[in-house]
Amino acid sequence: MYAILDIETTGGQYNEEGITEIAIYKFDGHEIVDQFISLVNPEKPIQPFVVKLTGINNAMLRSAPKFYEVAKRIIEITEGCIIVAHNAQFDYRVLRTEFRNLGYNFEKQTLCTVELSQKLLPEQKSHSLGKLVRALGIPMSDRHRATGDAMATVQLFKLLLAKDTEKEILTSLIKTEQKKGISPKLLDLVDGIPSVTGLYYIYNEKGDIIYLGKSKNIKKRVNQHFTSVARKSKKIQREAFSVQYEETGSELIALLKECQEIKVNKPVYNRALKKTVFPWSLYAEKDSHGYLCLKIQKTDNRKKEVVSFPGIVEARTALFAIVEKYNLCQKINEISSSEKEHCFPYELSNCNGACLGHETPETYNERVLEFINNNSFHNQSMIIIDRGRAVDERSAVLIENGIYKGYAFYNLNYQITNINILKNILTPMDNNKDVKKIIQDYIRKKKGLKIVRL
């Protein structure tokens, strides 16, 4: 649990600043679960340059509560939380000084979004809050006011959590829980997980990820791990100490993140991913009459395949579905069992007669090329738009010149109209044959998927 906060002060000498405004958002890693926002009477005058910067003046604070009147609420909302702030050293120091003046030792772990952004977003020219959120397309209002700056920090922290593919932040949180001696039962672990699409991470007591996976219903899937009598599940049950999850909304992003994070984290109970080989592929070749024929062949790395498959059965099943969907000819694609000159679908008006020469190669090939363009992104640039983590959010997967670049989430109020805007908020990911297969399968099977070709 995180307490993401921002404070405004009177300015002045070191450790003599007084708090004039505070905003705290309690964040569980996915959404805000509580908040506290208040002006504070610092009982000392505000420096003139601070009045000009924040718009908060002495008159506004005369009737505001003094710090000792809000101290209890601050302790309550930050209980069990890691303090997160942009330049956390400053906010935490001022808070500790105020509490020390009351005779109370306010002690928390902290995370600084300046340091996190420098590590996870090294390409950004500036890591000041205003310039950073502007570059990332994060909406911001009430700049230099506690509520506006704290809310912008929440959105920035969500983005940083998504980019933290090695789960360094989550691992540090687990170690915090370990220090407190928390040892939850398996049932308690399952109860804390929602029924959403995403990834789940099972940790041992040392804070190491021992297993990770994806599911359209992560609560159901984790429950299966904890109730199964399989040998591997029994080992996971014995070692499980905590479970974290990451909601993705999009099944495609869950698949892509699972593929990469297993390779990055190498959890002990995930099968080691060997270099995946797809021995069967679909190739497009012209026959002697000029018709483009889709043929299943052994994968040949010297040739450019349209789609690859792990087995011959999956390849044949897919080709039958492709021929039916695009109204192609079974005879030309060499999957017809008919001994007649024409294929059986021709008798049902599901083939336009290319097998008999009734349809020209040019007209027929247009539909074959439509299939190829929809399923092979060789040298193509596109954005795959899918569900987000909330009703007002969408996800985007970027492919540039046939290479998978990464994914991003964006609010519907901020449409992605430019590839450069998308790149600013993109979580970079590795491109390999595994992810190419995942994306091709998803495009082929997912109905109603929006693809923006660039």
C-alpha positions in Angstrom: 0.0 0.0 0.0 1.3 3.5 -0.9 0.5 6.9 0.5 1.2 9.3 -2.5 1.4 12.8 -1.2 2.4 16.4 -1.9 2.8 19.3 0.6 3.1 23.0 0.1 5.0 25.1 2.6 5.6 28.6 3.7 9.2 28.6 2.4 12.0 29.8 4.6 15.0 28.4 6.3 15.8 24.7 6.4 13.6 22.7 8.9 11.7 25.9 9.7 9.1 25.6 6.9 5.5 25.3 7.9 3.0 23.2 6.0 0.2 25.3 4.2 -1.5 22.5 2.3 -1.3 18.7 2.2 -2.9 16.1 -0.2 -2.6 12.4 0.4 -3.9 9.6 -1.8 -3.9 6.1 -0.5 -3.1 3.9 -3.4 -3.2 0.0 -3.4 -1.1 -0.3 -6.6 -4.2 -0.2 -8.8 -6.6 2.5 -7.6 -7.1 5.2 -5.0 -8.8 3.7 -1.9 -8.8 6.8 0.4 -7.7 10.4 0.3 -7.1 13.4 2.6 -6.8 17.0 1.3 -6.6 20.0 3.6 -5.2 23.5 3.9 -3.2 23.9 7.1 -2.6 27.0 9.2 1.2 27.1 9.6 1.1 29.7 12.4 3.8 31.7 10.6 3.8 34.0 7.5 4.2 32.7 4.0 7.2 33.9 1.9 6.0 36.3 -0.9 7.5 34.2 -3.7 5.6 31.2 -2.4 2.3 33.1 -2.5 3.0 34.0 -6.1 3.9 30.4 -6.9 1.0 28.6 -5.2 -1.7 31.2 -4.9 -2.0 30.4 -1.2 -2.0 33.5 1.0 -2.1 34.2 4.7 -5.7 35.2 4.7 -6.8 31.8 3.2 -5.2 30.0 6.1 -6.5 31.9 9.1 -9.5 29.6 9.6 -7.7 26.4 8.4 -6.9 23.7 10.9 -3.5 23.7 12.6 -1.1 20.8 12.0 -1.9 19.2 15.4 -5.6 19.1 14.4 -4.9 17.0 11.2 -2.0 15.0 12.5 -4.2 12.0 13.6 -5.8 11.8 10.2 -2.4 11.8 8.5 -1.2 9.0 10.8 -4.4 7.0 10.0 -4.2 7.3 6.2 -0.5 6.5 6.0 -0.6 3.5 8.4 1.0 0.5 6.8 2.0 2.6 3.7 5.1 3.5 1.9 5.4 7.2 1.4 5.6 8.2 -2.3 6.3 11.7 -3.5 8.1 13.6 -6.2 11.3 14.6 -4.4 10.2 12.5 -1.4 13.2 13.6 0.7 11.7 17.1 1.0 8.1 16.1 1.8 9.1 13.4 4.2 11.6 15.7 6.0 9.0 18.4 6.5 6.4 16.0 7.7 8.8 14.4 10.2 9.8 17.8 11.5 6.1 18.8 12.1 5.5 15.5 13.9 8.8 15.9 15.9 7.5 19.3 17.1 4.5 17.4 18.5 6.8 14.8 20.2 5.8 12.0 17.8 8.3 9.9 15.8 6.8 9.6 12.3 8.9 6.9 10.5 8.0 5.4 7.1 9.7 3.9 4.1 9.8 6.2 1.1 9.9 6.0 -2.7 10.9 9.0 -4.7 9.3 9.3 -8.2 12.1 11.5 -9.3 14.6 8.7 -8.7 12.2 6.1 -10.1 11.6 8.1 -13.3 15.4 8.6 -13.7 15.8 4.9 -13.6 12.8 3.8 -15.6 12.5 6.8 -18.0 16.2 7.7 -18.7 15.3 9.0 -22.1 13.3 12.0 -20.7 15.2 15.3 -20.8 13.7 16.6 -17.6 12.4 14.8 -14.5 10.7 17.8 -12.9 7.0 16.9 -12.3 5.6 19.5 -14.6 7.8 18.8 -17.6 7.7 15.0 -17.0 3.9 14.7 -16.9 3.6 17.0 -20.0 6.0 14.8 -22.0 4.1 11.6 -20.9 0.6 13.1 -21.7 -0.6 12.9 -18.1 -3.3 15.5 -17.5 -2.5 18.0 -14.7 -4.4 20.8 -13.1 -3.7 23.1 -10.1 0.1 23.1 -10.7 2.0 23.9 -7.4 -1.1 23.1 -5.4 -0.9 19.9 -3.2 -4.0 18.3 -4.7 -3.0 18.8 -8.4 0.7 17.8 -7.8 -0.3 14.7 -5.8 -2.8 13.5 -8.3 -0.3 13.9 -11.1 2.2 11.9 -9.0 -0.4 9.1 -8.7 -0.7 8.9 -12.5 3.0 9.0 -12.9 3.5 6.3 -10.3 1.0 4.1 -12.0 3.0 4.4 -15.2 6.2 3.7 -13.4 4.7 0.6 -11.9 3.7 -0.6 -15.3 7.2 0.0 -16.7 8.9 -1.8 -13.8 9.0 -5.1 -15.6 11.6 -6.6 -13.2 9.2 -5.9 -10.3 11.8 -4.1 -8.2 9.2 -1.9 -6.6 6.9 -4.8 -5.8 9.8 -6.8 -4.4 10.7 -4.0 -2.1 7.1 -3.9 -0.9 7.1 -7.6 -0.1 10.3 -7.2 2.0 8.5 -4.5 3.9 5.7 -6.8 4.7 8.2 -9.5 5.7 9.7 -7.2 8.3 6.3 -6.8 9.9 6.0 -10.5 10.2 2.9 -10.9 8.1 2.3 -14.6 7.2 -1.1 -14.9 5.5 -3.0 -18.1 4.9 -3.5 -19.2 1.3 -7.2 -18.3 1.6 -6.4 -14.8 2.6 -4.1 -14.5 -0.4 -6.8 -15.5 -2.8 -9.4 -13.2 -1.1 -7.2 -10.2 -1.9 -7.2 -10.8 -5.7 -9.9 -9.5 -8.0 -11.5 -11.4 -10.9 -9.9 -9.3 -13.6 -7.6 -9.9 -16.7 -3.9 -9.5 -15.9 -0.9 -11.2 -14.4 -0.3 -12.6 -10.9 3.1 -13.0 -9.1 3.5 -15.5 -6.3 6.4 -14.7 -3.9 8.2 -16.7 -1.2 9.1 -15.4 2.2 12.4 -13.9 0.9 10.5 -11.7 -1.6 11.5 -13.8 -4.6 9.0 -14.5 -7.4 8.5 -18.3 -7.5 5.8 -18.3 -10.1 4.0 -15.9 -12.4 1.2 -16.3 -14.9 -1.6 -14.6 -16.8 -5.3 -15.2 -16.9 -8.6 -13.6 -18.0 -9.6 -14.3 -14.4 -6.6 -14.1 -12.1 -8.5 -14.8 -8.9 -9.8 -18.1 -10.4 -6.4 -19.1 -11.7 -4.6 -18.4 -8.4 -7.3 -20.4 -6.6 -6.6 -23.3 -8.9 -2.9 -23.2 -8.0 -3.8 -23.3 -4.3 -6.3 -26.1 -4.5 -4.6 -28.4 -7.1 -3.0 -31.6 -5.9 -0.4 -31.6 -8.7 3.2 -31.9 -7.6 4.2 -28.4 -8.8 1.1 -26.8 -7.2 1.9 -28.5 -3.9 5.4 -26.9 -3.9 4.0 -23.5 -4.7 1.4 -23.9 -1.9 4.2 -24.7 0.6 6.4 -21.7 -0.3 3.7 -19.1 -1.1 4.0 -16.1 1.2 2.4 -13.3 -0.7 0.6 -12.7 -4.1 0.7 -9.5 -6.1 -1.2 -8.8 -9.3 -1.1 -6.4 -12.2 -4.4 -5.7 -14.0 -4.0 -5.3 -17.8 -7.5 -5.3 -19.1 -6.2 -6.4 -22.4 -5.5 -10.2 -22.7 -2.9 -9.4 -25.5 -0.8 -7.3 -23.1 -1.1 -10.0 -20.4 0.2 -12.6 -22.9 3.1 -10.3 -24.0 4.1 -9.3 -20.5 4.0 -13.0 -19.3 6.2 -14.0 -22.2 8.8 -11.4 -21.3 8.7 -11.4 -17.5 9.2 -15.2 -17.3 12.4 -14.7 -19.2 13.5 -11.7 -17.1 12.5 -13.0 -13.7 13.1 -16.7 -14.3 10.7 -17.9 -11.5 11.8 -21.3 -10.2 8.4 -23.0 -10.9 7.8 -21.6 -14.3 9.2 -23.9 -17.0 12.3 -22.4 -18.5 11.4 -20.9 -21.8 13.6 -22.5 -24.4 14.0 -20.9 -27.8 10.6 -21.5 -29.3 10.5 -23.3 -32.6 7.4 -23.2 -34.8 8.1 -26.1 -37.2 5.1 -25.4 -39.5 4.4 -22.2 -41.4 2.0 -20.8 -43.9 3.5 -19.4 -47.1 1.9 -17.6 -50.1 3.1 -18.7 -53.5 1.6 -18.2 -57.0 0.6 -21.3 -58.9 1.0 -21.8 -62.7 -2.3 -19.9 -63.3 -1.3 -16.8 -61.3 -3.5 -17.6 -58.2 -1.9 -17.0 -54.8 -1.9 -20.3 -53.0 -1.6 -20.6 -49.2 0.6 -23.7 -48.4 1.5 -25.4 -45.2 5.2 -26.2 -45.3 8.0 -27.0 -42.9 9.4 -23.7 -41.6 12.2 -22.4 -43.7 14.0 -19.3 -42.3 15.2 -18.4 -45.7 11.6 -17.6 -46.8 9.1 -15.1 -45.4 6.2 -16.9 -43.7 2.7 -15.4 -43.2 2.0 -17.3 -39.9 3.8 -20.0 -38.0 2.4 -22.9 -36.0 3.7 -25.3 -33.3 2.0 -28.3 -34.9 0.6 -29.6 -38.2 -2.9 -30.0 -36.8 -3.1 -26.4 -35.6 -1.8 -25.3 -39.0 -4.5 -27.3 -41.0 -7.3 -26.1 -38.7 -6.2 -22.5 -39.1 -6.0 -22.8 -42.9 -9.5 -24.3 -43.2 -10.8 -21.3 -41.1 -8.9 -18.8 -43.2 -10.2 -20.2 -46.5 -13.8 -20.1 -45.2 -13.5 -16.6 -43.7 -11.9 -15.0 -46.9 -14.1 -17.0 -49.3 -11.0 -18.7 -50.9 -10.8 -21.9 -52.8 -10.0 -25.2 -51.1 -8.7 -26.7 -54.4 -6.2 -23.9 -55.0 -5.0 -24.1 -51.4 -4.6 -27.9 -51.7 -7.0 -28.9 -48.8 -9.9 -30.2 -50.9 -10.7 -33.9 -50.7 -13.0 -33.7 -53.7 -11.9 -35.7 -56.8 -13.9 -33.3 -59.1 -12.3 -30.4 -60.9 -14.0 -28.0 -58.5 -14.0 -27.9 -54.7 -17.1 -28.8 -52.7 -17.6 -25.3 -51.3 -18.2 -24.2 -55.0 -21.4 -26.3 -55.0 -22.5 -24.4 -51.9 -21.7 -21.0 -53.4 -18.9 -20.5 -50.9 -16.2 -20.5 -53.6 -16.3 -18.1 -56.6 -15.0 -20.7 -59.0 -11.3 -19.9 -59.1 -10.7 -23.7 -59.3 -12.6 -23.7 -62.6 -11.1 -20.4 -63.8 -14.4 -18.6 -63.3 -12.8 -15.9 -61.1 -9.7 -14.0 -62.3 -6.4 -14.3 -60.4 -6.4 -10.5 -59.8 -9.8 -10.6 -58.1 -9.1 -13.7 -56.1 -5.6 -12.5 -55.1 -7.1 -9.4 -53.6 -8.7 -11.4 -50.8 -5.5 -13.4 -50.2 -3.6 -10.2 -49.9 -6.3 -8.9 -47.5 -5.6 -11.9 -45.3 -1.8 -11.5 -45.5 -2.0 -7.8 -44.6 -4.3 -8.5 -41.7 -2.1 -11.2 -40.2 1.5 -10.5 -41.2 3.0 -7.3 -40.0 6.3 -7.7 -41.9 7.7 -4.2 -42.5 4.3 -2.7 -41.4 3.7 -0.1 -38.7 0.4 -0.3 -36.7 -1.2 0.4 -33.4 -3.4 -2.4 -32.0 -6.1 -0.8 -29.8 -7.7 -3.0 -27.1 -9.4 -2.8 -23.7 -7.8 -0.9 -20.9 -8.0 -1.4 -17.1 -11.1 0.8 -16.7 -14.0 1.8 -18.8 -12.4 5.2 -19.7 -9.1 3.7 -20.7 -7.7 1.9 -23.7 -4.5 0.0 -24.3 -2.2 0.3 -27.3 0.4 -2.1 -28.7 2.9 -0.5 -31.1 4.5 -2.3 -34.1 6.9 -0.2 -36.1 8.4 -1.5 -39.4 7.4 -5.0 -38.4 9.0 -4.8 -35.0 7.1 -5.0 -31.7 8.1 -1.9 -29.7 5.9 -2.2 -26.5 2.6 -1.2 -25.0 0.9 1.7 -23.3 -2.4 2.7 -21.6 -4.1 6.0 -22.3 -7.3 7.8 -21.2 -10.1 8.1 -23.7 -10.0 11.9 -23.3 -6.4 11.9 -24.7 -6.6 10.1 -28.1 -3.4 8.7 -29.5 -3.2 10.4 -32.9 0.5 10.5 -33.3 3.2 7.8 -33.0 5.5 10.2 -31.1 2.9 10.8 -28.4 2.5 7.0 -28.0 6.3 6.6 -27.7 6.4 9.0 -24.8 4.1 6.8 -22.7 5.3 3.4 -24.1 6.6 0.6 -21.9 9.4 -0.8 -24.1 9.4 -4.6 -24.7 11.6 -7.1 -26.4 10.8 -8.2 -30.0 11.3 -11.9 -30.8 9.6 -14.8 -32.6 7.5 -15.7 -29.5 5.8 -12.2 -29.3 5.3 -12.2 -33.1 3.4 -15.5 -32.8 1.4 -14.2 -29.8 0.4 -11.0 -31.7 -0.5 -12.9 -34.9 -2.6 -15.4 -33.1 -4.4 -12.6 -31.2 -5.2 -10.6 -34.3 -6.4 -13.7 -36.1 -8.7 -14.9 -33.3 -9.9 -11.7 -31.7 -13.1 -10.3 -33.2 -13.7 -6.6 -33.4 -10.1 -5.6 -32.7 -9.2 -2.1 -33.8 -6.0 -1.8 -35.7 -4.7 1.6 -36.8 -2.2 1.2 -39.7 0.4 3.9 -39.9 
